[in-house]
Amino acid sequence: MKTTTPSKLEKIIAAGHYAVTSECGPPRDGRPGVIEEKGKMIGKHVDAINVTDNQTAVVRQCSLSACIRLKSMGLEPVLQMVTRDRNRIGMQSDILGATAWGIHNILCLTGDHQRFGDHPNAANVFDMDSTRLIQTVKMMRDEGKLLGGHEMHEGRPKMFIGAAENPFADPFEIRVLRLAKKVKAGAQFIQTQCIYNMEKFKEWMRQLCDMGLHEKVAILAGLTPMKNVGMARYMKNRVPGMDVPDAIVKRLAGVPKEKQAEEGINILLEQIEELKQVKGIKGFHIMAIEWEEKVPEIVERAGLYPRPEVD
Ligand SMILES: Cc1cc2nc3c(=O)[nH]c(=O)nc-3n(C[C@H](O)[C@H](O)[C@H](O)COP(=O)(O)OP(=O)(O)OC[C@H]3O[C@@H](n4cnc5c(N)ncnc54)[C@H](O)[C@@H]3O)c2cc1C
């Protein structure tokens, strides 16, 4: 596969390796060291590190600043950008700022609605949705144009463009069609919502492959280790769009409390092995929410370490 940007993540995928990405959630304050610590913890075990953008609509240190910090540590950040909080002026400006710092990956999201976060009465923006943001980054990169018509003669973004997708949200029948729209807009990689229902995920992948989308976009399977049965029940019952089968809850409930975290990691490792057999999977996106210290162990035990070197 031919690469289009200087992104290391793109090169890993193009070289035919399974990509491994993970995410760092920035702190809810201005401490500089938190992202640095997380970056040090997982940096050698992944190809790129996503930095979430005020996820669950809760205010956190900004994604761009945390990405710059990771970049300055020699790591490969993925700038997550939601359209909830900024209009097209603000977002294009941040993309140019990221470009100036050599950030070459972006994950374009609409974002969690502010109603669910810590500022439910905040005004939202939604000047664009994720698909329009994907188109915008592509236009800035490939045509050197801003939405207002200005032409950039130098300093175009060189972004490997990604998006998220939830294979489990209703109505299931239109999930792949929504994905196809994002791919048509310019998405080159997809990081999925956390997978627990393997059968449904495989059916989504089958539909996607039937449409030939696996040849146009790299699917990175989203995985989140369960820390205990309480987390599994919470994810099952309280998190919209999450599909946690009863079998997983039962399996965790069946082991003593002090062994549940280990069992959660075992489940995730079994999922990785199963996913390696699924046509179209190009890598794994490990979202170990506030449990980043487990990422190196997961990557090593999954046989995905050491990470390949690419030019
Ligand atoms: C890997 C990953 C990372 C994420 N990171 C962040 C983050 O950093 N910050 C954050 O705030 N959120 C984050 N989210 C949450 C995500 O933004 C929401 O789950 C969102 O509702 C769906 O993803 P999207 O943003 O790409 O929305 P889109 O796919 O662009 O959907 C746009 C809107 O349409 C709605 N929609 C989706 N499907 C349908 C449908 N079938 N019918 C009608 N309406 C529909 C969605 O609810 C959403 O409001 C992340 C999710 C994933 C999977």
The ligand as a Tripos MOL2 file, in Angstrom:
@<TRIPOS>MOLECULE
LIG
   53    58     1     0     0
SMALL
NO_CHARGES

@<TRIPOS>ATOM
      1 C1        -12.3190    5.3000   19.5120 C.3       1 LIG1
      2 C2        -13.2810    6.3290   20.0660 C.ar      1 LIG1
      3 C3        -12.7720    7.5040   20.5950 C.ar      1 LIG1
      4 C4        -13.6480    8.4760   21.1150 C.ar      1 LIG1
      5 N1        -13.1120    9.6220   21.6210 N.ar      1 LIG1
      6 C5        -13.9090   10.6020   22.0660 C.ar      1 LIG1
      7 C6        -13.3760   11.8490   22.5370 C.ar      1 LIG1
      8 O1        -12.1600   12.0430   22.5760 O.2       1 LIG1
      9 N2        -14.2500   12.7950   22.9560 N.ar      1 LIG1
     10 C7        -15.6040   12.5980   22.9470 C.ar      1 LIG1
     11 O2        -16.3470   13.4930   23.3350 O.2       1 LIG1
     12 N3        -16.1360   11.4310   22.5010 N.ar      1 LIG1
     13 C8        -15.3300   10.4460   22.0760 C.ar      1 LIG1
     14 N4        -15.8590    9.2560   21.6040 N.ar      1 LIG1
     15 C9        -17.3040    9.0650   21.6580 C.3       1 LIG1
     16 C10       -17.9530    9.3330   20.3020 C.3       1 LIG1
     17 O3        -17.7300   10.6410   19.8700 O.3       1 LIG1
     18 C11       -19.4430    9.0710   20.4400 C.3       1 LIG1
     19 O4        -19.6020    7.6870   20.7590 O.3       1 LIG1
     20 C12       -20.2630    9.4220   19.2250 C.3       1 LIG1
     21 O5        -21.6280    9.3510   19.6040 O.3       1 LIG1
     22 C13       -20.0800    8.4790   18.0260 C.3       1 LIG1
     23 O6        -18.8980    8.6700   17.3520 O.3       1 LIG1
     24 P1        -18.6270    9.9420   16.3850 P.3       1 LIG1
     25 O7        -18.1580   11.0450   17.2280 O.co2     1 LIG1
     26 O8        -17.6930    9.5100   15.3200 O.co2     1 LIG1
     27 O9        -20.0410   10.3130   15.8440 O.3       1 LIG1
     28 P2        -20.6510   10.1740   14.3750 P.3       1 LIG1
     29 O10       -20.4550    8.8100   13.8560 O.co2     1 LIG1
     30 O11       -20.1640   11.3170   13.5940 O.co2     1 LIG1
     31 O12       -22.1690   10.3710   14.7300 O.3       1 LIG1
     32 C14       -22.6870   11.6950   14.8230 C.3       1 LIG1
     33 C15       -23.9130   11.7380   15.5850 C.3       1 LIG1
     34 O13       -24.9040   10.9430   15.0260 O.3       1 LIG1
     35 C16       -25.4100   10.0810   16.0030 C.3       1 LIG1
     36 N5        -25.6270    8.7810   15.3940 N.ar      1 LIG1
     37 C17       -24.7420    7.7830   15.2950 C.ar      1 LIG1
     38 N6        -25.3190    6.7250   14.6890 N.ar      1 LIG1
     39 C18       -26.5950    7.0760   14.4140 C.ar      1 LIG1
     40 C19       -27.6620    6.4200   13.7960 C.ar      1 LIG1
     41 N7        -27.5530    5.1660   13.3690 N.pl3     1 LIG1
     42 N8        -28.8370    7.0830   13.6700 N.ar      1 LIG1
     43 C20       -28.9550    8.3440   14.1140 C.ar      1 LIG1
     44 N9        -27.9610    9.0110   14.7090 N.ar      1 LIG1
     45 C21       -26.7920    8.3950   14.8600 C.ar      1 LIG1
     46 C22       -24.3590    9.9350   17.0630 C.3       1 LIG1
     47 O14       -24.9530    9.6680   18.3210 O.3       1 LIG1
     48 C23       -23.6990   11.2720   16.9980 C.3       1 LIG1
     49 O15       -24.3170   12.1680   17.8730 O.3       1 LIG1
     50 C24       -15.0370    8.2610   21.1030 C.ar      1 LIG1
     51 C25       -15.5420    7.0710   20.5670 C.ar      1 LIG1
     52 C26       -14.6830    6.1100   20.0510 C.ar      1 LIG1
     53 C27       -15.2560    4.8430   19.4760 C.3       1 LIG1
@<TRIPOS>BOND
     1     1     2 1
     2     2     3 ar
     3     2    52 ar
     4     3     4 ar
     5     4     5 ar
     6     4    50 ar
     7     5     6 ar
     8     6     7 ar
     9     6    13 1
    10     7     8 2
    11     7     9 ar
    12     9    10 ar
    13    10    11 2
    14    10    12 ar
    15    12    13 ar
    16    13    14 ar
    17    14    15 1
    18    14    50 ar
    19    15    16 1
    20    16    17 1
    21    16    18 1
    22    18    19 1
    23    18    20 1
    24    20    21 1
    25    20    22 1
    26    22    23 1
    27    23    24 1
    28    24    25 2
    29    24    26 1
    30    24    27 1
    31    27    28 1
    32    28    29 2
    33    28    30 1
    34    28    31 1
    35    31    32 1
    36    32    33 1
    37    33    34 1
    38    33    48 1
    39    34    35 1
    40    35    36 1
    41    35    46 1
    42    36    37 ar
    43    36    45 ar
    44    37    38 ar
    45    38    39 ar
    46    39    40 ar
    47    39    45 ar
    48    40    41 1
    49    40    42 ar
    50    42    43 ar
    51    43    44 ar
    52    44    45 ar
    53    46    47 1
    54    46    48 1
    55    48    49 1
    56    50    51 ar
    57    51    52 ar
    58    52    53 1
@<TRIPOS>SUBSTRUCTURE
     1 LIG1         1 GROUP 0 **** ****
